[in-house]
Amino acid sequence: MTPRAKGPGTMPVLAARWTLCLLLPLLACRHSHVSGTASTDAVLDAFKGGGFDVTQMNVVDADTWAADHCVSGKISELDVLVCEFKSDEALAGAETDVRHAWDTVNVDTAVVLHNGRTMLTIADRAKQDPSGRAIARMLNAFRALP
């Protein structure tokens, strides 16, 4: 048995160790990705590598899209959603739901693209990308993912 240190500074050290032991598992499992498809982290990394600011992208409730993990936000003033799915059926249903939602609010410029069971949606509701260059760059980065 290892002897225990004694003294006035011992308690804060022990408390810090216990806190670290309790928090490490939580930090390691902050969210769950779907294996076998491009992760939302990989997609955002690809966008960032392409010169896009992804700081407005946040984890959102994946249940809204019957997905397993989603991030959503603005990139270059475009509405972007990236979701991972465990099944092709859930992916197809989400695509239908997204297209229906765009139709109900008259979105003129929008795209849905799949890479495996990861879905990318981009909508230009505010007409910020009239040439489509930003959308094309994001689509190309998404397509290039393994």
LOLUMBA-177603 format. One record per residue (C-alpha): x negated, z negated, y. Coordinates in nm, 3 decimals, padded with zeros to 5 digits. Each point is the difference from the previous one (the first is absolute). Layout:
<rs>
+---------+---------+---------+
!      px !      pz !      py !
+---------+---------+---------+
!       X !       Z !       Y !
...
+---------+---------+---------+
</rs>
This chain:
<rs>
+---------+---------+---------+
!      px !      pz !      py !
+---------+---------+---------+
!  00.000 !  00.000 !  00.000 !
! -00.129 !  00.093 !  00.345 !
! -00.040 ! -00.290 !  00.240 !
!  00.229 !  00.012 !  00.301 !
! -00.141 ! -00.004 !  00.348 !
!  00.099 ! -00.296 !  00.212 !
! -00.003 ! -00.037 !  00.372 !
!  00.200 !  00.061 !  00.315 !
! -00.032 !  00.383 ! -00.006 !
!  00.112 !  00.044 ! -00.360 !
!  00.378 !  00.011 !  00.051 !
!  00.007 !  00.304 !  00.233 !
! -00.224 !  00.192 ! -00.241 !
!  00.220 ! -00.083 ! -00.298 !
!  00.314 !  00.086 !  00.195 !
! -00.150 !  00.335 !  00.099 !
! -00.088 !  00.077 ! -00.362 !
!  00.351 ! -00.081 ! -00.120 !
!  00.155 !  00.209 !  00.275 !
! -00.223 !  00.293 ! -00.091 !
!  00.087 ! -00.035 ! -00.370 !
!  00.371 !  00.004 !  00.082 !
! -00.013 !  00.291 !  00.246 !
! -00.227 !  00.242 ! -00.186 !
!  00.264 !  00.108 ! -00.253 !
!  00.249 !  00.056 !  00.281 !
! -00.245 !  00.209 !  00.200 !
! -00.095 !  00.208 ! -00.302 !
!  00.366 !  00.086 ! -00.076 !
!  00.141 !  00.067 !  00.345 !
!  00.213 !  00.284 ! -00.136 !
!  00.034 !  00.203 ! -00.313 !
! -00.078 !  00.371 ! -00.024 !
!  00.118 !  00.242 ! -00.266 !
! -00.271 !  00.112 ! -00.238 !
! -00.048 !  00.369 ! -00.066 !
!  00.091 !  00.123 !  00.349 !
! -00.160 !  00.002 !  00.345 !
!  00.032 ! -00.342 !  00.161 !
!  00.131 ! -00.048 !  00.351 !
! -00.342 ! -00.145 !  00.087 !
! -00.171 !  00.322 ! -00.114 !
!  00.245 !  00.207 !  00.205 !
! -00.061 ! -00.205 !  00.314 !
! -00.377 !  00.016 ! -00.060 !
!  00.025 !  00.380 ! -00.024 !
!  00.196 !  00.013 !  00.326 !
! -00.248 ! -00.231 !  00.168 !
! -00.286 !  00.218 ! -00.127 !
!  00.179 !  00.297 !  00.157 !
! -00.011 ! -00.164 !  00.341 !
!  00.346 ! -00.154 !  00.007 !
!  00.075 ! -00.351 !  00.127 !
!  00.185 ! -00.178 ! -00.281 !
!  00.021 ! -00.345 !  00.162 !
!  00.377 !  00.028 !  00.051 !
!  00.062 !  00.043 ! -00.372 !
!  00.139 ! -00.309 ! -00.172 !
!  00.123 ! -00.099 ! -00.343 !
!  00.380 !  00.032 ! -00.007 !
!  00.275 ! -00.091 ! -00.244 !
! -00.044 !  00.243 ! -00.287 !
!  00.346 ! -00.081 ! -00.139 !
!  00.154 !  00.206 !  00.282 !
! -00.137 !  00.311 ! -00.173 !
!  00.014 ! -00.129 ! -00.360 !
! -00.380 !  00.013 !  00.011 !
! -00.264 ! -00.244 ! -00.117 !
! -00.215 ! -00.006 !  00.313 !
!  00.046 !  00.156 !  00.348 !
! -00.166 !  00.013 !  00.338 !
!  00.165 !  00.137 !  00.311 !
! -00.070 !  00.041 !  00.370 !
! -00.122 !  00.243 !  00.263 !
! -00.303 !  00.224 ! -00.020 !
! -00.057 !  00.229 !  00.301 !
!  00.356 ! -00.083 !  00.112 !
!  00.137 !  00.135 ! -00.330 !
!  00.217 ! -00.212 ! -00.231 !
! -00.188 ! -00.036 ! -00.328 !
!  00.108 ! -00.157 ! -00.329 !
! -00.217 ! -00.019 ! -00.313 !
!  00.144 ! -00.143 ! -00.323 !
! -00.120 ! -00.042 ! -00.358 !
!  00.245 !  00.036 ! -00.290 !
! -00.017 ! -00.093 ! -00.367 !
!  00.239 !  00.275 ! -00.108 !
!  00.072 !  00.361 !  00.088 !
!  00.372 ! -00.081 !  00.016 !
! -00.052 ! -00.265 !  00.270 !
! -00.223 !  00.242 !  00.194 !
!  00.263 !  00.277 ! -00.015 !
!  00.272 ! -00.240 !  00.112 !
! -00.208 ! -00.121 !  00.293 !
! -00.072 !  00.356 !  00.111 !
!  00.373 !  00.075 ! -00.003 !
!  00.070 ! -00.317 !  00.200 !
! -00.268 !  00.084 !  00.258 !
!  00.130 !  00.354 !  00.049 !
!  00.356 ! -00.129 !  00.032 !
! -00.110 ! -00.258 !  00.259 !
! -00.171 !  00.275 !  00.203 !
!  00.314 !  00.215 ! -00.014 !
!  00.217 ! -00.281 !  00.133 !
! -00.218 ! -00.046 !  00.312 !
! -00.080 !  00.371 !  00.052 !
! -00.375 ! -00.008 ! -00.056 !
! -00.123 !  00.356 !  00.058 !
! -00.363 ! -00.031 ! -00.112 !
! -00.073 ! -00.199 ! -00.313 !
! -00.172 !  00.038 ! -00.336 !
! -00.011 ! -00.172 ! -00.337 !
! -00.296 !  00.049 ! -00.232 !
! -00.092 ! -00.155 ! -00.336 !
! -00.342 ! -00.071 ! -00.144 !
!  00.066 ! -00.126 ! -00.351 !
!  00.263 ! -00.269 !  00.046 !
! -00.101 ! -00.073 !  00.359 !
!  00.232 !  00.134 !  00.268 !
! -00.100 !  00.079 !  00.357 !
!  00.265 !  00.061 !  00.263 !
! -00.076 !  00.103 !  00.358 !
!  00.265 !  00.046 !  00.268 !
! -00.056 !  00.118 !  00.356 !
!  00.313 ! -00.152 !  00.153 !
! -00.142 ! -00.003 !  00.354 !
! -00.141 !  00.355 ! -00.021 !
! -00.355 ! -00.127 !  00.059 !
! -00.168 !  00.257 ! -00.227 !
!  00.156 !  00.336 !  00.102 !
! -00.285 !  00.202 ! -00.150 !
!  00.014 ! -00.196 ! -00.327 !
! -00.377 ! -00.053 !  00.000 !
!  00.010 ! -00.376 ! -00.055 !
!  00.255 !  00.039 ! -00.279 !
! -00.210 !  00.271 ! -00.165 !
! -00.315 ! -00.215 !  00.017 !
!  00.180 ! -00.294 ! -00.162 !
!  00.149 !  00.222 ! -00.271 !
! -00.342 !  00.147 ! -00.078 !
! -00.157 ! -00.348 ! -00.023 !
!  00.283 ! -00.111 ! -00.230 !
! -00.030 !  00.306 ! -00.223 !
! -00.376 ! -00.056 ! -00.037 !
!  00.047 ! -00.344 ! -00.157 !
! -00.063 ! -00.025 ! -00.376 !
+---------+---------+---------+
</rs>
